[in-house]
Amino acid sequence: QVQLVESGGGLVQAGGSLRLSCAASGSRFSIADMGWYRQAPGQQRELVATITSRGTTNYADSVKGRFTISRDNVKNAVYLQMSSLKPEDTAVYYCNARFASWAVYWGQGTQVTVSS
């Protein structure tokens, strides 16, 4: 059974930093794309950043220059380094992985709260 397990969320003051981690397990297929999405209360889930197996990255305009996505293909893990956090970054952050089988899986989500 495929699992994506996230960690690293929490409460931080505006201007602070957090690092999210997500590890995938349980699939015999390699992982193509990985990414982070977030959903604030009353809002739709939105893309934060994605990264391909070759390291090509894509960011939402709202986080460019502040967030950095990276991955470890050996560990099947993806990371999100978040800096200069703002209260509007408060949301549940979800890890996402698309496998070579084209199956897509989501993590359970981790809460990030930025206080002003």
C-alpha positions as CSV (number, residue, x, y, z in Angstrom):
1,Q,0.0,0.0,0.0
2,V,1.4,3.4,-1.0
3,Q,1.9,5.9,1.7
4,L,3.1,9.5,1.8
5,V,4.0,10.6,5.2
6,E,4.6,14.3,5.9
7,S,6.3,16.0,8.8
8,G,7.7,19.4,9.8
9,G,4.6,21.6,10.1
10,G,4.0,23.8,13.1
11,L,3.5,27.3,14.5
12,V,6.0,30.0,13.5
13,Q,6.1,33.8,13.7
14,A,5.9,35.9,10.6
15,G,9.4,36.1,9.0
16,G,10.4,32.7,10.3
17,S,11.2,29.5,8.6
18,L,10.0,25.9,8.5
19,R,11.0,22.8,6.6
20,L,8.5,20.2,5.5
21,S,9.4,16.7,4.6
22,C,7.5,13.9,2.8
23,A,8.6,10.3,2.3
24,A,6.8,7.9,0.0
25,S,6.8,4.1,0.4
26,G,5.0,1.0,-0.8
27,S,5.2,1.3,-4.6
28,R,7.3,-0.8,-7.0
29,F,7.2,2.1,-9.5
30,S,9.5,5.0,-9.5
31,I,8.2,8.5,-8.8
32,A,7.9,10.9,-11.6
33,D,6.7,14.2,-10.2
34,M,6.4,15.3,-6.6
35,G,5.0,18.4,-5.2
36,W,3.4,20.4,-2.4
37,Y,0.0,21.9,-2.3
38,R,-1.8,23.8,0.4
39,Q,-5.4,24.5,1.4
40,A,-6.4,27.4,3.7
41,P,-9.8,27.4,5.5
42,G,-12.6,28.1,3.1
43,Q,-10.2,28.0,0.1
44,Q,-9.5,25.6,-2.7
45,R,-6.4,23.5,-2.6
46,E,-3.6,25.3,-4.6
47,L,-0.3,24.4,-6.0
48,V,2.8,25.6,-4.0
49,A,5.7,23.9,-5.8
50,T,6.5,20.9,-7.9
51,I,9.7,19.1,-8.9
52,T,10.3,16.5,-11.6
53,S,12.5,13.4,-11.3
54,R,15.2,15.4,-13.1
55,G,15.0,18.3,-10.7
56,T,13.0,20.8,-12.8
57,T,11.0,23.0,-10.4
58,N,7.9,25.1,-10.6
59,Y,6.5,27.5,-8.0
60,A,3.4,29.5,-7.4
61,D,4.1,33.2,-7.9
62,S,3.1,33.8,-4.2
63,V,6.0,31.7,-2.9
64,K,8.8,32.4,-5.5
65,G,12.0,33.6,-3.8
66,R,10.8,32.4,-0.4
67,F,10.2,28.7,-0.8
68,T,12.5,26.0,-2.2
69,I,11.5,22.5,-3.2
70,S,14.0,19.7,-3.4
71,R,13.9,15.9,-3.5
72,D,16.0,12.8,-2.7
73,N,15.2,10.2,-5.4
74,V,17.0,7.5,-3.4
75,K,14.8,8.1,-0.3
76,N,11.7,8.8,-2.4
77,A,11.4,12.0,-0.4
78,V,10.5,15.6,-1.2
79,Y,11.2,18.7,0.9
80,L,9.9,22.2,1.1
81,Q,12.1,24.8,2.7
82,M,9.9,27.8,3.6
83,S,11.5,31.1,4.6
84,S,10.1,34.6,5.2
85,L,6.8,33.1,6.1
86,K,3.7,35.3,6.1
87,P,0.4,34.9,7.8
88,E,-1.2,34.2,4.4
89,D,1.0,31.1,4.2
90,T,-1.1,29.6,6.9
91,A,-2.7,26.4,5.6
92,V,-2.7,22.6,5.6
93,Y,0.2,21.5,3.3
94,Y,-0.2,18.3,1.3
95,C,2.5,16.3,-0.3
96,N,1.7,14.8,-3.7
97,A,3.5,12.2,-5.8
98,R,2.8,10.9,-9.3
99,F,4.3,7.5,-10.0
100,A,5.6,6.1,-13.3
101,S,2.4,4.1,-13.3
102,W,0.5,7.4,-13.6
103,A,-1.1,6.8,-10.2
104,V,-1.3,9.9,-8.0
105,Y,-1.2,9.8,-4.2
106,W,-1.5,12.4,-1.5
107,G,-0.2,12.7,2.0
108,Q,-2.5,13.3,5.0
109,G,-1.5,16.9,5.3
110,T,0.5,18.9,7.9
111,Q,-0.7,22.2,9.4
112,V,1.5,25.3,9.0
113,T,0.4,28.3,11.1
114,V,2.1,31.7,10.7
115,S,1.3,34.2,13.4
116,S,1.6,38.0,12.8
